[in-house]
Amino acid sequence: MPLPALIVACLLALLHPLAAQELREETTPFSVWLDFRQLAVQGPQTSLPIWMEGIDTETRTGANGAVTTIFRLRLRPLADFDQERQLRLFFEDHPGATPSITGRSVSGKERFQRGPLGQGLGLPTSETVTFPTADVAVVEISVAGDGRHLRGAFLASLTTQQMRRLLDFAPPSERIEAFEQSAPLQLSPNDLMLFGRVKATLDTGTVKLSSGEAASVIYEFELKAAPLLALVTFEILNADGDAPLEVLVNDRPLGQVGVAWPDLADPGYLGLVRPLENGMRFRYTGWLRAQKTIPGSALRAGLNRLIVQLPANAAAAAVRAVELQLKHRWQNLDYTLAPHTP
């Protein structure tokens, strides 16, 4: 008895699988990753964009014995090529050893200065600086000590383009990042209401979470009425995909937060190998947006307590820019009424 045509087609597909997609290298002629640690071992990097001449390192010892390391990025003058460039610096944010970035002209005159970067949190991090190219021949990255806690830098040319946005809403960011990073949170000093949503800032500061007594942070807030739904949003530094932060509301565990992870090509991913663990786990050395939905039943009128904590055996992290959104009933609330209880 002949097989149905559909079965024959399925068998043919199994016998002749589709051809694999071609793997192509993504070209980035106007961007570069500078690995400072390899530079110290292998010497100057030769694969550079057309606008970059080279990089060298200098160590200075002051009269008081203090050591300063300078990574000097030498740029080529290219008229009308670009007006701005971006430098993202990756480093261990040690207290007392935060880096600074200075741009100088050919004559040595200072054209711009940024820093000190970081907050001295003792965590791996990254900071982004945008600088003009006009009359900038050298970019100096200076830091106290031998410079070993500076991992590297990502540099790229910037261009401008026309963007469409809704007239009533501000754009999320002035810049599109190279690796699909989420834009930094823009916190409002006032509570904001729109279509039944109330948006409020819980904390504008930065809190470090580490093992022991500092493994959690508590935020308390009062509500006039319990909402239908809530959403807490914040930024996290040194996020670990294998050990996400956890949220509790009024002593009710709500589980792990979700993180908007960038492209895996991002140099912000830092590998970690632990004894007796299979494989490699990764932390992200930069600020990422994290969110957790909160059911309205977990909140109440009056005082509420929100706890963000590290899971057991997780690496230290930091939290900043905590925002709470509350969804309330309004005249155009749309919902579906289930016909019966499941």
C-alpha positions in Angstrom: 0.0 0.0 0.0 1.6 3.3 -1.0 2.5 5.8 1.7 0.6 9.1 1.9 2.4 12.0 0.2 2.9 13.9 3.5 4.7 10.9 5.1 6.9 10.5 2.0 7.8 14.2 2.1 8.8 13.9 5.8 11.0 10.9 5.1 12.7 12.7 2.3 13.4 15.7 4.6 15.0 13.4 7.1 17.2 11.7 4.5 18.2 15.0 3.0 18.6 17.6 5.8 18.6 21.3 4.9 22.0 22.8 4.1 23.7 24.5 7.1 23.9 28.2 7.1 27.2 29.7 6.1 29.3 31.1 9.0 30.5 34.6 8.2 32.8 36.8 10.2 31.3 40.1 11.2 33.6 42.9 10.1 34.2 45.9 12.4 36.8 48.1 10.6 36.0 51.2 12.7 36.0 49.5 16.1 38.7 47.7 18.2 39.1 45.7 21.4 42.3 46.5 23.2 43.4 43.8 25.7 45.7 45.6 28.1 46.7 42.3 29.8 47.8 40.7 26.5 49.6 44.0 25.6 51.9 43.6 28.6 52.8 40.0 27.5 52.7 40.1 23.7 53.7 43.6 22.9 51.9 46.3 20.8 48.7 45.3 19.0 48.9 45.6 15.2 45.3 45.1 14.1 43.9 48.7 14.6 41.3 50.9 12.9 42.5 53.4 10.3 42.1 56.3 12.8 44.4 54.7 15.5 48.1 54.8 15.2 49.2 52.7 18.2 49.2 52.2 22.0 52.0 52.3 24.5 52.3 52.1 28.3 54.2 54.3 30.8 54.8 53.8 34.5 55.6 56.8 36.6 56.8 56.9 40.2 56.2 60.1 42.1 58.3 61.8 44.7 56.3 60.1 47.4 56.8 56.7 45.9 53.3 56.5 44.5 53.1 54.5 41.2 50.9 55.6 38.3 50.3 53.7 35.0 49.3 55.4 31.8 47.9 53.7 28.7 48.4 56.1 25.9 46.3 55.6 22.8 47.8 57.5 19.8 45.2 58.7 17.2 45.7 59.6 13.5 44.3 63.0 12.3 41.6 62.2 9.7 39.7 65.3 8.7 35.9 64.9 8.4 36.0 61.2 9.1 34.0 61.3 12.4 33.2 63.9 15.0 32.9 61.6 18.1 34.2 58.3 19.3 33.2 56.0 22.1 35.6 54.4 24.6 34.3 51.8 27.0 36.8 50.9 29.7 36.8 47.6 31.6 38.4 47.4 35.0 38.3 46.1 38.6 36.7 49.0 40.6 39.2 49.0 43.4 38.9 51.8 46.0 41.6 54.4 45.6 42.5 53.1 42.2 39.8 54.4 39.9 40.9 55.3 36.4 40.7 58.7 34.6 40.6 59.4 30.9 42.2 62.6 29.3 42.3 63.7 25.7 45.3 65.8 24.6 46.2 67.7 21.4 49.5 67.2 19.6 51.1 70.0 21.7 49.9 68.2 24.9 47.1 70.6 25.7 44.1 69.0 27.5 41.0 68.8 25.3 38.8 66.8 27.6 38.9 64.9 30.9 36.6 62.2 32.3 36.8 60.6 35.7 37.7 59.3 38.1 35.5 56.4 36.8 33.8 53.9 39.0 32.6 54.0 42.6 35.2 52.0 44.4 32.8 49.0 44.9 35.5 46.4 44.6 33.7 44.7 41.6 34.5 44.2 38.0 32.8 47.0 36.0 32.9 49.1 32.8 32.3 52.7 32.1 31.6 54.4 28.8 33.0 57.8 27.7 32.1 59.7 24.5 34.6 62.3 23.3 35.0 64.7 20.4 37.7 63.9 17.8 38.6 67.5 16.9 42.2 68.3 17.9 42.6 65.1 20.0 45.8 63.3 19.1 46.2 61.2 22.3 43.9 59.6 24.7 45.5 58.8 28.1 44.0 56.3 30.5 45.7 56.8 33.9 45.3 54.8 37.1 47.1 54.4 40.4 49.3 51.3 40.7 50.6 48.9 38.1 47.5 49.0 36.0 46.9 45.2 36.2 43.3 45.8 37.3 42.5 47.4 33.9 41.2 44.6 31.6 41.0 46.5 28.4 39.0 49.0 26.3 36.6 48.9 23.4 36.8 51.9 21.0 34.4 52.7 18.2 33.6 55.6 15.8 30.2 57.2 16.3 27.9 58.4 13.6 24.5 60.3 13.7 21.3 59.4 12.0 17.7 60.6 12.0 15.4 58.9 14.4 11.6 58.8 14.7 10.0 58.9 18.1 6.6 59.5 19.6 6.1 63.2 20.3 4.8 62.6 23.8 7.6 60.3 24.9 11.3 60.8 25.3 13.8 58.4 23.6 15.2 55.7 25.9 18.8 56.7 25.2 20.8 59.2 23.1 23.0 56.4 21.8 22.5 52.9 20.4 25.0 50.6 22.0 27.2 48.2 20.0 26.1 45.0 21.8 22.4 45.7 22.4 22.8 46.8 26.0 19.7 48.2 27.6 19.7 52.0 28.1 20.3 53.3 31.7 17.2 53.9 33.7 15.9 57.4 33.8 14.4 58.0 37.2 11.9 60.7 37.9 12.0 62.8 41.1 8.1 62.7 41.1 5.6 59.9 41.0 4.1 59.6 37.5 0.7 58.3 36.4 -0.3 57.1 32.9 -3.2 54.8 31.9 -3.7 53.5 35.4 0.1 53.0 36.0 1.9 54.7 38.8 5.7 54.9 38.5 7.7 55.8 41.6 11.4 55.9 42.4 12.4 53.8 45.5 16.1 54.5 45.6 18.6 56.4 43.4 21.7 55.2 45.3 24.0 52.2 44.9 24.1 49.2 47.3 26.7 46.5 47.2 25.5 42.9 48.0 28.0 40.4 49.3 28.0 37.2 51.3 27.1 37.4 55.0 25.1 40.2 56.6 25.2 42.4 53.5 23.6 39.7 51.2 20.3 41.6 50.9 18.9 45.1 50.8 15.5 46.2 52.1 13.2 48.8 50.5 10.1 50.0 52.4 7.2 51.9 50.9 3.6 52.8 51.7 0.6 52.3 49.4 -2.8 53.8 49.7 -4.3 50.7 48.1 -3.0 47.4 46.8 -2.5 47.4 43.0 -3.6 44.8 40.5 0.1 44.2 39.5 3.5 45.7 40.2 6.8 45.7 38.5 10.2 46.4 40.2 13.0 47.5 37.9 16.6 48.2 38.8 20.2 48.0 37.5 22.6 45.3 38.6 26.4 45.2 38.4 28.3 41.9 38.1 25.2 39.9 37.3 25.6 36.1 37.3 23.4 34.1 34.9 23.8 31.0 37.0 22.8 32.8 40.3 20.2 35.5 39.6 19.2 37.8 42.4 16.0 36.9 44.3 13.1 39.0 45.4 10.8 38.8 48.5 7.8 41.0 49.1 6.3 41.1 52.6 8.2 37.9 53.5 6.7 36.1 50.4 9.4 34.7 48.1 8.7 35.6 44.5 11.7 33.9 42.8 14.5 35.2 40.6 14.7 38.4 38.7 15.0 38.5 34.9 18.0 40.3 33.3 18.1 41.8 29.8 21.4 40.2 28.6 23.5 41.8 25.8 25.0 40.1 22.8 27.4 37.4 23.8 30.1 39.2 21.8 30.1 41.9 24.4 33.6 42.1 26.1 31.6 42.7 29.4 31.2 38.9 29.9 33.9 37.7 32.2 34.5 34.0 32.6 34.9 32.3 36.0 36.1 28.8 36.7 35.5 27.4 40.2 37.0 24.2 41.8 34.8 21.1 41.6 32.4 22.9 39.1 31.9 21.6 35.6 32.3 24.2 32.8 32.7 28.0 33.1 30.2 30.4 34.5 30.0 34.1 33.5 29.5 37.4 35.2 28.7 40.6 33.3 31.1 43.5 34.1 28.7 46.3 33.6 25.3 47.6 34.6 22.3 45.7 33.3 18.6 46.1 33.7 16.8 43.6 35.9 13.0 43.2 36.5 10.6 41.2 38.5 6.8 41.2 38.4 4.9 41.3 41.7 1.4 40.0 41.9 -1.1 42.4 43.4 -2.0 39.9 46.1 1.6 40.2 47.5 1.1 43.9 48.3 -1.3 45.6 50.7 -2.5 49.1 51.7 0.0 50.6 54.2 3.6 49.7 54.7 5.2 47.1 52.3 8.7 45.6 52.4 10.7 44.6 49.3 13.9 42.6 49.7 16.5 42.0 47.0 19.0 39.3 48.0 21.9 37.3 46.7 21.3 33.5 46.4 23.6 31.2 48.4 27.2 31.0 47.2 26.7 33.8 44.7 29.4 36.3 43.9 29.1 39.8 45.1 26.9 42.2 43.1 25.6 45.8 43.3 22.1 47.3 42.8 21.2 50.8 41.8 18.3 52.9 40.4 15.3 51.0 41.9 12.0 51.9 40.4 8.5 50.5 41.2 5.5 50.5 38.9 1.9 49.9 40.1 -0.9 48.9 37.8 -4.4 50.1 39.1 -7.9 50.0 37.7 -8.8 52.7 35.2 -11.7 53.4 32.9 -10.2 51.6 30.0 -8.8 48.6 31.8 -9.1 45.6 29.5 -9.4 42.0 30.9 -11.0 38.6 30.2 -13.4 36.9 32.6 -12.8 33.2 32.7 -16.0 31.3 32.3 -15.3 28.8 35.1 -12.7 27.9 37.7 -10.1 25.5 36.2 
